[in-house]
C-alpha cells in the first residue's frame, strides 16, 4: 500500500509539471522512469520492461491506473479535450467488447 502511495505522489508531480504526460501514458512512464532511475531514457526499452522490478520501477499498469485515479480526482490534471474524447470513445468501445465476450 505504501508503494502505491509513493507511485501516486510521483505520478501527480509529473502530471502537474508535464502536460504531454497527461495525454500519453508512454510519456508519463518515461518521465517516471527517469525520476526513479537516472538516465532511464538512455536504457534499452527491453531492459526496462524485463527488469522493472529489479530496477525498482513501478509497473506500467500501476502507473496508468494511478493516472486515471488522479485525473478523476483532480480535473486540472486531465489531458487535452481531444485526448479526453479519444479516451471516452475507447472506454465505450471496450465496454461493448467486454459485454460480448
C-alpha positions in Angstrom: 0.0 0.0 0.0 2.8 2.4 0.8 4.4 1.7 -2.6 1.1 2.7 -4.3 1.0 6.0 -2.3 4.6 6.7 -3.4 3.7 6.0 -7.0 0.6 8.3 -6.6 2.8 11.2 -5.4 5.3 10.8 -8.2 2.6 10.4 -10.9 0.8 13.5 -9.6 4.1 15.5 -9.6 4.8 14.5 -13.2 1.2 15.3 -14.3 1.4 18.7 -12.7 4.6 19.6 -14.5 4.3 17.8 -17.8 1.3 18.4 -20.0 2.4 15.8 -22.5 2.3 13.2 -19.8 -1.3 13.9 -19.2 -2.1 12.8 -22.7 0.2 9.9 -23.2 0.9 7.1 -20.8 4.2 6.3 -22.5 5.4 9.8 -22.0 4.2 9.6 -18.4 6.0 6.3 -17.8 9.3 7.6 -19.3 9.1 10.6 -17.1 8.5 8.4 -14.0 11.3 6.0 -15.0 13.7 9.0 -15.2 12.5 10.1 -11.7 13.2 6.6 -10.2 16.4 5.9 -12.2 18.8 8.4 -13.5 19.3 8.1 -17.3 16.5 5.5 -17.7 15.7 7.3 -21.0 19.1 6.0 -22.3 18.4 2.4 -21.4 17.1 -0.1 -24.0 13.3 -0.5 -23.7 13.6 -4.2 -23.4 15.9 -3.9 -20.4 13.4 -1.5 -18.6 10.4 -3.7 -19.4 12.1 -7.0 -18.4 14.0 -5.7 -15.3 11.5 -3.1 -14.0 11.1 -4.9 -10.6 14.8 -5.3 -10.2 15.4 -1.7 -11.2 12.8 -0.5 -8.6 10.4 0.8 -11.3 6.6 0.7 -10.9 4.7 -1.5 -13.3 3.3 0.3 -16.4 -0.2 -0.8 -15.5 0.0 0.7 -12.0 1.1 4.0 -13.5 -1.9 4.0 -15.9 -4.4 3.2 -13.2 -2.9 5.8 -10.9 -3.1 8.4 -13.7 -6.8 7.6 -14.2 -7.5 7.9 -10.5 -5.7 11.2 -10.2 -7.4 12.7 -13.3 -10.8 11.7 -11.9 -10.0 13.3 -8.6 -8.2 16.4 -10.0 -9.7 17.6 -13.2 -6.9 20.1 -13.7 -4.7 17.1 -14.4 -6.8 15.9 -17.3 -5.3 15.8 -20.8 -6.4 17.9 -23.7 -10.1 17.9 -24.7 -9.2 15.9 -27.8 -7.5 13.2 -25.7 -10.4 13.1 -23.3 -12.7 12.4 -26.2 -10.4 9.7 -27.6 -10.2 8.0 -24.2 -14.0 8.2 -23.7 -14.5 6.6 -27.1 -12.0 3.9 -26.3 -13.7 3.2 -23.0 -17.1 2.8 -24.7 -15.6 0.5 -27.3 -14.0 -1.6 -24.6 -17.3 -1.9 -22.7 -19.1 -3.1 -25.8 -16.2 -5.6 -26.4 -16.3 -6.8 -22.8 -20.1 -7.4 -22.9 -19.8 -9.5 -26.0 -17.1 -11.8 -24.5 
